[in-house]
Each structure stands twice: as C-alpha cells, then as structure tokens.
C-alpha cells in the first residue's frame, strides 16, 4: 500500500503533511511527498492566492492521471475556504485547514477498517536534512489582503516544553521553527525570545521561519545569539515600502521602522541575510508608492526577495478595491523580480572568500549542494555527506560555488 502526501503552499502545510506521512508510515503504509503512481493521494491545498486555489483544484486530475482508481483525500486552506470545489470523482474525504489529523484518521479507517485512532499528528516524518517544527497556528493580524486568519483562526501557541522535546528528538541536523505567524508566539509570557532561549541546549542549527519586523528587539536578538548554532537568516515580511500602502494593508509599522529593525539585525549579526516578501500592485498603489518598494531592495540590503502580484481574495477587507490593471501589476512584478535577483547576486558576491559551515543535501552526480546558515545555496565538487566548512567562491547556478576547506 502506497500513499502520496502532496503539498501546495506554506511551510506550515509542509509540516502538517509530514505529520500525516508519519501517521500513515507508523501503520506500515509506504509514503512519499512526490506525485507518482500510488493507491492513495492526500492533497494538502493552499488558498493564499487565486492561482494557488486553482492549482489546488488541478491536483485532483494530476493525481488521478497516475492512478484513475486511487482514493483521493483533500485538506488545507483551499478546502477550508470552499470544500465543495473538491467534490469531484475519486475524492473520498474533504476537510479544511484545522485538525488535519482527521485526514490521517480517514485514510487509516478506510485502509484498516473500523475507527482508526489518530488523536493528533505525530512528529513530522523527516524528508530532507531540514526539519520543520510547528510552534504555533493561526494569525491575529488580519492584513487587508490576507484570507489566512479566516481559515486558520486565531493564534494558538504550543507549550515551550513540547517544542523543545520535539527539537531534542529530531534527527535532522537543522531545525526550522515555523508557523502561520511565529512572531505572535507566546506560551505564558516571554514571547518568541523565551522559546528561543529554551533551545540553547541544542547542537542543531536553528533557523526561524517568516517574521514580522515588530518582533525584532534587543531581547529577541540576544536570545538568537545565545544559541549554539543559529542560522542568521531573518525573513522579514515587508509587503510594501510605502507608508500609505502599508496603512491600507493594515500592516503595523512604517518604512523607517522596518529599516531600523534591519539595522538592529546587522548590528548584532553583521553577516546576516535578510529576506522578504513584496506585493506588486496592491489596491491604489501609485507609481511613487511602487518606487518606494523598489528602492527598499537595495536600501535594506535584502539577500533574497519573493515578489508576487496582488491577488484579491473574497472575504478580505481589500476585496473589491483592486484597481491596478493586470498589465501594470505584471510590469511592476517583473521590476521587483529583476531588482531582487540583482541584489541577491550582490549579496553572494560580497561574501566571496569567506568560510561558511554548509549542511549538505543533494548530489547530482557532479556537485553536492547544501546551505549556509545565511541560506546561500553552495555547490561543491564531488559527493559529500553531513556538513563541512567551505570557502565561498563566485556565482554558480542558483547560488555560489564553494571549495571544501575542512
């Protein structure tokens, strides 16, 4: 018996899918996260944009091309938003973004009969050298463009001890703390800084998921510096460089405040990489507003930029206010992508000759690729396993060439 658990969307979806895989594996079902011939397909969907929702619907036909008689189970944000759109031939079970143990329980009940017990998902099945540990779910921000708080609900944080225990028992060399809004993590006071301090025992590389710049302060940065192996990559969502647009988005910071947080990070971690998200063509975005977003890429010194065009989502405050032509969005998006790529190259080139610890992941027959703590993808000649120290060279493929030094 083989099951495919395929994921669209965010890292939280990936964590939950890995937990579903673990629940099925514990009962002897062979699992994979790649679309391929199988008896069962669990499809974890996304609704962050209309395009993501469309791709989620298309997954049904993609899966059934491998096996037209396979049983299909659907969960995730797209089915939380509108489950009826997945009521298609072959689909046996549909649930939403919450309580995803229900989909594992449905599969196990259908395979083994009776009331298979899956009260909660087990720790995620590791599929790479990087393990994602979910520390919270939900978001209270209600940004005017975002449907996710309506689908995921309000913030619920895991106990510090539970997170620490999962990190302790994890076999992967790197752990990423992730959630829908980890900046809002709080278990009885102390916030995210308290959780990070509780992981000071670990020898694993600790990386953080996406952050709000409002979470960055001296206490938080000190807690990060106290880890044995902290990955100094800070993904600070920007969304716009214009104060006017940030206000319309219901984002609770200004351009100047964001840049101040970047300065604090660079002051504490001089070699840090700051990565970000920027939306092109939000409601009412003028040329001047867009120019402010574009200029932030160099001003903040981003190491990587994820840019995407505004996609109105029904049920959000911004729905019905979209007044930017599609052609303008496309042009602005291309400008953001190009500027982001240029800045990413500059970030890597500015670090040539420095020595970094790399955790190796993939061997393609000629090069082994892995990542530095600052999330530079590094390629070294030959097959390598585990981790090693590498002198960074010039640009190569989607990262940099490296030479093993020890």
C-alpha positions in Angstrom: 0.0 0.0 0.0 1.5 3.3 -1.1 0.3 6.9 -0.3 1.4 10.2 -1.8 1.0 13.2 0.5 1.4 16.2 -1.8 1.6 19.8 -0.6 1.0 23.2 -2.0 1.6 26.4 -0.1 3.5 27.4 3.0 6.0 25.6 5.3 3.2 25.0 7.8 1.4 22.9 5.2 4.6 21.0 4.7 5.0 20.3 8.4 1.4 19.1 8.7 1.8 17.0 5.5 5.0 15.4 7.0 2.9 14.7 10.2 0.3 12.9 8.1 3.1 10.9 6.4 4.4 9.9 9.8 0.9 8.8 10.9 0.5 6.6 7.8 4.1 5.3 8.0 3.5 4.2 11.6 0.8 1.8 10.3 3.0 0.4 7.6 1.8 2.4 4.6 4.7 3.4 2.3 4.6 7.2 1.9 6.2 9.8 -0.4 5.8 13.6 -0.9 6.3 13.3 -4.7 3.5 12.8 -7.2 3.8 9.3 -8.6 1.7 6.1 -9.0 0.1 5.2 -5.7 -3.0 3.8 -4.1 -3.9 6.8 -2.0 -3.4 10.6 -2.6 -3.6 13.1 0.3 -3.6 16.6 -1.2 -2.9 19.5 1.1 -4.1 22.6 -0.6 -3.5 26.4 -0.5 -5.7 29.4 -0.8 -3.3 32.3 -0.3 -3.9 33.5 -3.9 -6.5 32.7 -6.6 -3.7 31.0 -8.6 -2.9 28.7 -5.6 -6.5 27.8 -5.3 -6.7 27.0 -9.0 -3.6 24.8 -8.7 -5.2 23.1 -5.7 -8.2 22.1 -7.8 -6.0 20.8 -10.6 -4.2 18.5 -8.2 -7.2 16.1 -8.3 -6.8 15.4 -12.1 -3.0 15.4 -11.8 -3.1 12.7 -9.2 -5.8 10.6 -11.0 -3.6 10.5 -14.1 -1.2 8.3 -12.2 -4.0 6.0 -10.9 -7.6 6.7 -12.0 -8.9 4.3 -9.3 -6.9 5.8 -6.4 -8.7 7.2 -3.4 -8.2 10.9 -3.0 -8.3 12.8 0.3 -8.2 16.7 0.4 -7.4 19.0 3.2 -5.9 22.5 3.6 -6.8 26.1 3.2 -8.5 25.9 -0.2 -10.8 23.2 1.0 -11.4 25.2 4.3 -12.4 28.2 2.1 -14.7 26.2 -0.2 -14.8 22.4 0.2 -17.5 22.0 -2.5 -15.0 22.8 -5.2 -13.2 19.5 -4.4 -16.4 17.3 -4.5 -15.1 15.5 -7.6 -14.9 11.9 -8.8 -12.4 9.9 -6.8 -12.4 12.2 -3.8 -13.4 10.2 -0.7 -12.8 12.8 2.1 -12.6 16.6 2.4 -11.6 18.6 5.5 -10.1 22.0 6.0 -7.0 23.7 7.4 -7.6 22.8 11.0 -7.4 19.4 12.8 -5.6 17.7 9.9 -5.3 14.5 11.9 -8.8 13.9 10.6 -7.5 13.2 7.1 -5.0 10.7 8.5 -7.7 9.1 10.5 -9.9 8.9 7.4 -7.2 7.2 5.4 -6.4 4.7 8.2 -10.1 3.9 8.7 -10.6 3.2 5.0 -7.5 1.1 4.8 -7.8 -0.9 8.0 -11.5 -0.7 8.7 -13.2 0.4 11.9 -12.4 3.5 13.9 -8.6 4.0 13.4 -7.3 6.3 16.1 -5.3 9.4 15.3 -6.0 11.8 18.1 -3.1 14.1 17.0 -0.5 14.0 14.3 2.9 12.5 15.3 6.1 14.5 14.8 6.7 15.1 11.1 8.4 12.4 9.1 11.8 13.8 8.0 12.1 14.1 4.2 15.3 16.2 4.0 18.2 17.4 6.2 16.0 20.2 7.4 13.1 19.5 9.8 10.3 22.0 10.2 8.9 22.2 13.8 5.5 23.9 14.0 5.4 26.2 17.1 2.0 27.9 16.6 -1.0 28.1 14.3 -3.3 31.0 13.4 -2.8 34.7 13.0 -4.4 37.8 14.6 -3.1 40.4 12.2 -5.9 40.5 9.6 -3.9 42.2 6.9 -6.4 43.6 4.5 -5.3 41.3 1.6 -4.9 38.0 3.5 -7.6 35.3 3.8 -5.5 33.0 6.1 -6.6 34.3 9.5 -10.2 33.5 8.5 -9.2 30.0 7.5 -6.7 29.2 10.2 -8.2 31.0 13.1 -6.6 33.0 16.0 -3.1 32.3 17.3 -2.6 29.1 19.4 1.0 28.5 20.6 2.5 25.2 21.6 4.0 24.9 25.0 7.7 25.6 25.2 8.4 22.2 26.7 6.6 20.4 23.8 8.6 22.3 21.2 11.9 21.7 23.0 11.2 18.0 23.2 10.5 17.7 19.5 13.7 19.5 18.7 15.6 17.2 21.2 14.2 14.1 19.5 14.6 15.3 15.9 17.3 13.5 13.8 17.8 16.3 11.2 20.9 18.5 11.6 18.8 21.6 11.1 15.5 22.7 12.6 13.3 25.5 11.3 10.8 27.0 13.7 7.7 27.7 11.7 4.0 28.6 12.0 1.4 30.9 10.4 2.7 33.9 12.4 5.6 32.8 14.7 6.1 36.5 15.7 2.9 36.1 17.8 4.2 33.0 19.6 3.6 33.3 23.3 3.4 30.5 25.9 2.6 32.2 29.2 4.7 35.3 28.6 8.1 35.9 27.2 7.1 35.5 23.6 9.3 34.1 20.9 12.5 35.1 22.7 11.5 32.8 25.6 11.2 29.8 23.3 14.5 30.5 21.5 16.3 30.7 24.9 14.8 27.3 25.8 16.5 25.8 22.8 20.0 26.8 23.9 20.7 23.2 24.8 20.6 22.0 21.1 23.6 21.4 18.9 21.4 21.6 15.8 21.3 24.5 13.5 18.2 26.5 14.5 16.6 28.6 11.8 13.5 30.8 12.1 10.5 31.0 9.7 8.9 34.2 8.5 8.9 37.1 11.0 7.2 40.4 11.4 9.7 43.2 11.9 7.8 44.2 15.0 9.1 41.0 16.7 12.7 42.2 16.4 14.1 43.8 19.6 17.2 43.5 21.7 15.9 40.7 23.9 14.9 38.6 20.8 18.3 39.1 19.1 20.2 38.3 22.3 18.2 35.0 22.6 19.2 34.1 19.0 22.8 34.9 19.7 22.7 32.6 22.7 22.0 29.5 20.5 25.0 27.1 19.8 24.3 27.2 16.0 22.0 29.9 15.0 21.2 30.4 11.3 21.4 34.2 10.9 18.7 34.4 8.2 15.8 36.7 9.0 12.8 36.6 6.7 11.1 39.9 7.5 7.9 40.3 5.5 7.9 43.9 4.0 4.9 43.8 1.5 5.4 47.5 0.6 7.9 50.2 1.0 5.2 52.9 1.1 3.8 54.1 4.4 0.5 54.9 2.7 0.2 51.4 1.2 1.3 49.7 4.5 -1.5 51.6 6.2 -4.0 50.4 3.6 -2.7 46.8 4.1 -3.2 47.1 7.9 0.5 46.5 8.4 1.6 47.9 11.8 4.9 49.5 11.0 6.4 52.2 8.8 9.2 52.2 6.3 11.5 53.9 8.7 10.7 51.4 11.5 11.3 48.5 9.2 14.7 49.8 8.2 15.6 50.4 11.9 14.9 46.7 12.6 17.2 45.8 9.7 19.9 48.0 11.2 19.5 46.3 14.6 19.9 42.8 12.9 23.0 43.8 11.0 24.5 45.4 14.2 24.0 42.2 16.1 24.7 39.8 13.2 27.0 41.5 10.7 26.8 38.6 8.2 23.1 38.2 8.5 20.9 37.7 5.5 17.5 39.5 5.5 15.0 38.1 3.0 11.5 39.4 2.4 8.2 39.3 0.5 6.9 42.3 -1.5 3.5 42.6 -3.2 3.2 44.3 -6.5 0.1 46.3 -7.5 -1.8 46.4 -4.2 -5.0 48.5 -4.3 -4.3 52.1 -5.2 -0.6 51.7 -5.4 0.8 54.7 -7.3 4.0 54.9 -9.3 5.5 56.7 -6.3 4.4 54.0 -3.9 5.9 51.3 -6.1 9.2 53.3 -6.4 9.4 53.2 -2.7 9.0 49.5 -2.6 11.6 49.0 -5.4 14.1 51.2 -3.6 13.8 49.2 -0.4 15.5 46.2 -2.0 18.9 47.9 -2.0 18.3 50.1 1.0 17.6 47.1 3.2 20.3 45.0 1.6 18.0 42.1 1.0 19.6 38.7 0.3 16.5 37.4 -1.4 13.2 38.8 -2.5 10.0 36.9 -3.0 7.8 39.2 -5.1 4.2 38.4 -6.2 1.3 40.3 -7.7 -1.7 41.3 -5.6 -4.4 38.7 -5.8 -7.8 39.9 -4.3 -9.4 37.2 -2.1 -13.1 37.3 -1.4 -13.8 37.8 2.3 -10.9 40.1 2.9 -11.1 43.9 3.5 -9.3 44.6 0.2 -11.6 42.5 -1.9 -13.4 44.7 -4.4 -10.9 47.5 -4.2 -8.4 46.1 -6.8 -7.9 49.0 -9.3 -4.5 48.3 -10.8 -4.6 46.9 -14.3 -3.1 43.4 -14.8 -0.5 44.7 -17.2 0.7 47.2 -14.7 1.0 44.5 -12.0 2.9 42.3 -14.4 5.4 45.1 -15.2 5.9 46.0 -11.6 6.3 42.4 -10.6 9.0 41.9 -13.2 10.8 45.0 -12.0 10.8 43.6 -8.4 12.0 40.2 -9.5 14.8 41.7 -11.6 15.9 44.0 -8.8 15.7 41.2 -6.3 17.9 38.9 -8.4 20.5 41.7 -8.9 20.6 42.3 -5.1 20.8 38.5 -4.4 23.8 38.3 -6.7 25.4 41.3 -5.0 24.8 39.7 -1.5 26.6 36.5 -2.6 29.5 38.2 -4.4 30.1 40.4 -1.4 30.8 37.3 0.7 33.2 35.5 -1.7 36.3 34.3 0.1 34.6 33.8 3.5 34.3 30.5 5.2 30.9 29.0 6.0 29.5 25.9 7.5 27.4 24.1 4.9 24.9 21.3 5.6 24.9 19.1 2.5 21.6 18.0 1.0 21.7 16.8 -2.7 24.2 15.2 -5.0 23.5 15.4 -8.7 26.4 13.2 -9.9 28.8 16.0 -10.1 28.2 18.5 -7.4 26.8 18.3 -3.8 24.6 21.2 -2.9 23.8 22.5 0.6 23.0 25.6 2.6 24.9 28.0 4.8 23.3 29.4 7.9 22.5 32.6 5.9 20.7 30.4 3.3 23.2 30.7 0.5 23.0 27.6 -1.7 26.5 26.3 -2.2 27.8 23.7 -4.7 31.0 21.7 -4.1 32.6 19.2 -6.4 32.1 15.5 -5.7 29.8 13.7 -3.3 29.6 15.0 0.3 27.6 14.0 3.3 26.8 15.6 6.7 28.3 19.0 7.0 31.6 20.8 6.3 33.3 24.1 6.1 33.5 25.7 2.6 35.2 28.8 1.2 32.7 30.7 -0.8 33.5 31.4 -4.4 31.7 33.1 -7.2 28.1 32.9 -8.5 27.1 29.4 -9.7 23.7 28.2 -10.8 21.2 29.4 -8.2 23.8 30.1 -5.5 27.6 30.0 -5.3 30.5 27.6 -6.0 32.4 26.5 -2.9 35.7 24.9 -2.1 35.9 22.5 0.9 38.5 23.7 3.3 37.8 21.4 6.3 
